[in-house]
């Protein structure tokens, strides 16, 4: 499923899971992407277990690693992996 994602929100409690890194990688490939840090996104508990982002205030993406999260978002955003 291809999404026209324009904004990614992250919880500050989830930054140690690599979500900032994911957003920076995507912004390097899609400069118009907005990234926002929030104190809480209402996914209490999840933010301490696995990396996740909220895309465009409606789609929740989560994964077991920051790399998997990046791959999921790249796939849905139709962004080619520039490291390959």
C-alpha positions in Angstrom: 0.0 0.0 0.0 1.5 3.3 -1.1 0.9 6.3 1.1 1.6 10.0 0.5 3.0 10.4 4.0 4.0 14.0 4.7 4.5 14.0 8.5 5.9 11.6 11.1 5.4 12.1 14.8 7.5 10.4 17.5 7.2 10.1 21.2 10.2 11.3 23.2 10.0 8.2 25.2 10.7 6.2 22.0 13.8 8.1 20.8 16.2 5.5 22.4 14.6 3.0 20.0 16.0 4.9 17.0 13.0 6.7 15.8 15.0 10.0 15.3 17.4 8.1 13.1 14.5 6.7 11.0 13.1 10.2 10.5 16.6 11.6 9.6 17.1 8.8 7.1 13.8 9.5 5.4 14.2 13.3 5.5 17.5 12.9 3.6 15.6 11.1 0.9 12.4 13.2 1.1 13.3 16.7 2.3 9.7 17.9 2.5 8.9 15.3 5.1 8.0 16.8 8.5 9.2 15.2 11.7 7.8 16.2 15.1 8.7 15.1 18.6 5.9 14.9 21.2 6.0 14.2 25.0 3.3 11.5 24.5 1.4 10.1 21.6 -1.0 8.0 23.7 0.7 4.7 23.1 1.8 4.3 26.6 3.8 1.2 27.2 4.5 0.6 23.4 7.0 3.4 23.3 9.3 1.6 25.7 9.1 -1.8 23.9 9.6 -1.1 20.2 10.2 1.7 17.7 7.1 3.3 16.3 5.9 6.5 14.5 2.6 8.0 13.8 2.2 8.9 10.2 0.0 11.8 9.2 -1.9 11.6 12.5 -3.6 8.3 11.5 -1.3 5.4 10.6 0.7 3.7 13.3 3.9 2.0 12.1 5.8 -0.2 14.5 8.6 -2.7 14.2 11.1 -4.8 16.2 14.0 -2.6 15.1 14.7 0.8 13.7 15.9 -0.8 10.5 12.7 -2.7 10.1 10.7 0.4 10.8 12.7 2.3 8.1 12.1 -0.5 5.6 8.3 -0.5 6.3 8.1 3.3 5.8 10.2 3.3 2.7 8.1 0.6 1.2 4.8 2.4 1.9 6.3 5.8 0.8 7.7 4.3 -2.4 11.3 5.3 -1.5 14.1 3.2 -2.8 16.8 2.2 -0.3 19.8 4.4 -1.2 22.2 2.2 0.6 21.8 -0.7 -1.9 
